[in-house]
Amino acid sequence: KLSETKADTLIVDMGWMIKLTTETSRLGFG
């Protein structure tokens, strides 16, 4: 279960990074 939790956390973190990158690029700071 620890492995699954780590994987889920990593996926969530990646999702946040993608969202932040998309928002930043949209504002023209990319």
PyMOL Python script that loads the backbone (N, CA, C, O; Angstrom):
from pymol import cmd

cmd.read_pdbstr("""\
ATOM      1  N   LYS A   1       0.842  -1.201   0.000  1.00  0.00           N
ATOM      2  CA  LYS A   1       0.000   0.000   0.000  1.00  0.00           C
ATOM      3  C   LYS A   1       0.878   1.253   0.000  1.00  0.00           C
ATOM      4  O   LYS A   1       0.497   2.282  -0.558  1.00  0.00           O
ATOM      5  N   LEU A   2       2.037   1.164   0.617  1.00  0.00           N
ATOM      6  CA  LEU A   2       2.920   2.335   0.628  1.00  0.00           C
ATOM      7  C   LEU A   2       3.314   2.709  -0.792  1.00  0.00           C
ATOM      8  O   LEU A   2       3.361   3.890  -1.134  1.00  0.00           O
ATOM      9  N   SER A   3       3.599   1.709  -1.623  1.00  0.00           N
ATOM     10  CA  SER A   3       3.993   1.980  -3.009  1.00  0.00           C
ATOM     11  C   SER A   3       2.852   2.667  -3.749  1.00  0.00           C
ATOM     12  O   SER A   3       3.069   3.625  -4.490  1.00  0.00           O
ATOM     13  N   GLU A   4       1.638   2.170  -3.542  1.00  0.00           N
ATOM     14  CA  GLU A   4       0.490   2.765  -4.232  1.00  0.00           C
ATOM     15  C   GLU A   4       0.301   4.216  -3.786  1.00  0.00           C
ATOM     16  O   GLU A   4       0.014   5.095  -4.598  1.00  0.00           O
ATOM     17  N   THR A   5       0.467   4.448  -2.494  1.00  0.00           N
ATOM     18  CA  THR A   5       0.303   5.810  -1.981  1.00  0.00           C
ATOM     19  C   THR A   5       1.348   6.729  -2.594  1.00  0.00           C
ATOM     20  O   THR A   5       1.035   7.850  -2.996  1.00  0.00           O
ATOM     21  N   LYS A   6       2.580   6.261  -2.664  1.00  0.00           N
ATOM     22  CA  LYS A   6       3.646   7.084  -3.257  1.00  0.00           C
ATOM     23  C   LYS A   6       3.327   7.377  -4.717  1.00  0.00           C
ATOM     24  O   LYS A   6       3.502   8.503  -5.182  1.00  0.00           O
ATOM     25  N   ALA A   7       2.864   6.370  -5.432  1.00  0.00           N
ATOM     26  CA  ALA A   7       2.540   6.556  -6.850  1.00  0.00           C
ATOM     27  C   ALA A   7       1.412   7.576  -6.995  1.00  0.00           C
ATOM     28  O   ALA A   7       1.485   8.476  -7.831  1.00  0.00           O
ATOM     29  N   ASP A   8       0.377   7.431  -6.184  1.00  0.00           N
ATOM     30  CA  ASP A   8      -0.748   8.368  -6.266  1.00  0.00           C
ATOM     31  C   ASP A   8      -0.277   9.793  -5.975  1.00  0.00           C
ATOM     32  O   ASP A   8      -0.673  10.736  -6.659  1.00  0.00           O
ATOM     33  N   THR A   9       0.564   9.939  -4.963  1.00  0.00           N
ATOM     34  CA  THR A   9       1.069  11.265  -4.603  1.00  0.00           C
ATOM     35  C   THR A   9       1.879  11.846  -5.751  1.00  0.00           C
ATOM     36  O   THR A   9       1.769  13.031  -6.067  1.00  0.00           O
ATOM     37  N   LEU A  10       2.700  10.995  -6.376  1.00  0.00           N
ATOM     38  CA  LEU A  10       3.532  11.465  -7.480  1.00  0.00           C
ATOM     39  C   LEU A  10       2.665  11.932  -8.639  1.00  0.00           C
ATOM     40  O   LEU A  10       2.934  12.964  -9.252  1.00  0.00           O
ATOM     41  N   ILE A  11       1.615  11.158  -8.935  1.00  0.00           N
ATOM     42  CA  ILE A  11       0.715  11.517 -10.037  1.00  0.00           C
ATOM     43  C   ILE A  11       0.038  12.859  -9.732  1.00  0.00           C
ATOM     44  O   ILE A  11      -0.086  13.716 -10.607  1.00  0.00           O
ATOM     45  N   VAL A  12      -0.392  13.025  -8.491  1.00  0.00           N
ATOM     46  CA  VAL A  12      -1.046  14.283  -8.103  1.00  0.00           C
ATOM     47  C   VAL A  12      -0.080  15.443  -8.244  1.00  0.00           C
ATOM     48  O   VAL A  12      -0.444  16.504  -8.750  1.00  0.00           O
ATOM     49  N   ASP A  13       1.172  15.238  -7.790  1.00  0.00           N
ATOM     50  CA  ASP A  13       2.175  16.302  -7.895  1.00  0.00           C
ATOM     51  C   ASP A  13       2.401  16.659  -9.361  1.00  0.00           C
ATOM     52  O   ASP A  13       2.495  17.835  -9.714  1.00  0.00           O
ATOM     53  N   MET A  14       2.487  15.644 -10.206  1.00  0.00           N
ATOM     54  CA  MET A  14       2.706  15.894 -11.632  1.00  0.00           C
ATOM     55  C   MET A  14       1.532  16.688 -12.206  1.00  0.00           C
ATOM     56  O   MET A  14       1.720  17.598 -13.014  1.00  0.00           O
ATOM     57  N   GLY A  15       0.339  16.338 -11.784  1.00  0.00           N
ATOM     58  CA  GLY A  15      -0.860  17.042 -12.255  1.00  0.00           C
ATOM     59  C   GLY A  15      -0.806  18.514 -11.881  1.00  0.00           C
ATOM     60  O   GLY A  15      -1.166  19.385 -12.672  1.00  0.00           O
ATOM     61  N   TRP A  16      -0.347  18.778 -10.650  1.00  0.00           N
ATOM     62  CA  TRP A  16      -0.242  20.166 -10.200  1.00  0.00           C
ATOM     63  C   TRP A  16       0.790  20.921 -11.020  1.00  0.00           C
ATOM     64  O   TRP A  16       0.572  22.068 -11.411  1.00  0.00           O
ATOM     65  N   MET A  17       1.935  20.256 -11.280  1.00  0.00           N
ATOM     66  CA  MET A  17       2.999  20.903 -12.062  1.00  0.00           C
ATOM     67  C   MET A  17       2.491  21.245 -13.457  1.00  0.00           C
ATOM     68  O   MET A  17       2.765  22.325 -13.981  1.00  0.00           O
ATOM     69  N   ILE A  18       1.745  20.313 -14.055  1.00  0.00           N
ATOM     70  CA  ILE A  18       1.215  20.551 -15.406  1.00  0.00           C
ATOM     71  C   ILE A  18       0.239  21.726 -15.372  1.00  0.00           C
ATOM     72  O   ILE A  18       0.252  22.587 -16.252  1.00  0.00           O
ATOM     73  N   LYS A  19      -0.608  21.746 -14.343  1.00  0.00           N
ATOM     74  CA  LYS A  19      -1.593  22.825 -14.228  1.00  0.00           C
ATOM     75  C   LYS A  19      -0.893  24.173 -14.064  1.00  0.00           C
ATOM     76  O   LYS A  19      -1.250  25.153 -14.717  1.00  0.00           O
ATOM     77  N   LEU A  20       0.109  24.209 -13.182  1.00  0.00           N
ATOM     78  CA  LEU A  20       0.837  25.463 -12.954  1.00  0.00           C
ATOM     79  C   LEU A  20       1.535  25.910 -14.227  1.00  0.00           C
ATOM     80  O   LEU A  20       1.523  27.094 -14.564  1.00  0.00           O
ATOM     81  N   THR A  21       2.142  24.967 -14.932  1.00  0.00           N
ATOM     82  CA  THR A  21       2.858  25.303 -16.169  1.00  0.00           C
ATOM     83  C   THR A  21       1.881  25.855 -17.207  1.00  0.00           C
ATOM     84  O   THR A  21       2.183  26.825 -17.902  1.00  0.00           O
ATOM     85  N   THR A  22       0.711  25.229 -17.302  1.00  0.00           N
ATOM     86  CA  THR A  22      -0.287  25.672 -18.273  1.00  0.00           C
ATOM     87  C   THR A  22      -0.772  27.078 -17.929  1.00  0.00           C
ATOM     88  O   THR A  22      -0.875  27.938 -18.803  1.00  0.00           O
ATOM     89  N   GLU A  23      -1.066  27.301 -16.657  1.00  0.00           N
ATOM     90  CA  GLU A  23      -1.537  28.626 -16.235  1.00  0.00           C
ATOM     91  C   GLU A  23      -0.464  29.681 -16.496  1.00  0.00           C
ATOM     92  O   GLU A  23      -0.754  30.775 -16.979  1.00  0.00           O
ATOM     93  N   THR A  24       0.779  29.331 -16.168  1.00  0.00           N
ATOM     94  CA  THR A  24       1.884  30.278 -16.363  1.00  0.00           C
ATOM     95  C   THR A  24       2.044  30.620 -17.834  1.00  0.00           C
ATOM     96  O   THR A  24       2.190  31.789 -18.192  1.00  0.00           O
ATOM     97  N   SER A  25       2.017  29.604 -18.686  1.00  0.00           N
ATOM     98  CA  SER A  25       2.186  29.842 -20.128  1.00  0.00           C
ATOM     99  C   SER A  25       1.048  30.703 -20.651  1.00  0.00           C
ATOM    100  O   SER A  25       1.260  31.577 -21.491  1.00  0.00           O
ATOM    101  N   ARG A  26      -0.161  30.458 -20.153  1.00  0.00           N
ATOM    102  CA  ARG A  26      -1.325  31.218 -20.624  1.00  0.00           C
ATOM    103  C   ARG A  26      -1.163  32.702 -20.304  1.00  0.00           C
ATOM    104  O   ARG A  26      -1.595  33.570 -21.062  1.00  0.00           O
ATOM    105  N   LEU A  27      -0.519  32.976 -19.142  1.00  0.00           N
ATOM    106  CA  LEU A  27      -0.336  34.371 -18.739  1.00  0.00           C
ATOM    107  C   LEU A  27       0.835  35.015 -19.455  1.00  0.00           C
ATOM    108  O   LEU A  27       1.039  36.226 -19.367  1.00  0.00           O
ATOM    109  N   GLY A  28       1.610  34.196 -20.168  1.00  0.00           N
ATOM    110  CA  GLY A  28       2.716  34.743 -20.944  1.00  0.00           C
ATOM    111  C   GLY A  28       4.023  34.800 -20.175  1.00  0.00           C
ATOM    112  O   GLY A  28       4.951  35.504 -20.573  1.00  0.00           O
ATOM    113  N   PHE A  29       4.101  34.066 -19.077  1.00  0.00           N
ATOM    114  CA  PHE A  29       5.347  34.058 -18.302  1.00  0.00           C
ATOM    115  C   PHE A  29       6.161  32.820 -18.608  1.00  0.00           C
ATOM    116  O   PHE A  29       7.206  32.601 -17.994  1.00  0.00           O
ATOM    117  N   GLY A  30       5.699  31.994 -19.559  1.00  0.00           N
ATOM    118  CA  GLY A  30       6.374  30.755 -19.889  1.00  0.00           C
ATOM    119  C   GLY A  30       7.655  31.057 -20.620  1.00  0.00           C
ATOM    120  O   GLY A  30       8.384  30.138 -20.993  1.00  0.00           O
TER     121      GLY A  30
END
""", "prot")
cmd.dss("prot")
cmd.show_as("cartoon", "prot")
cmd.util.cbc("prot")
cmd.orient("prot")
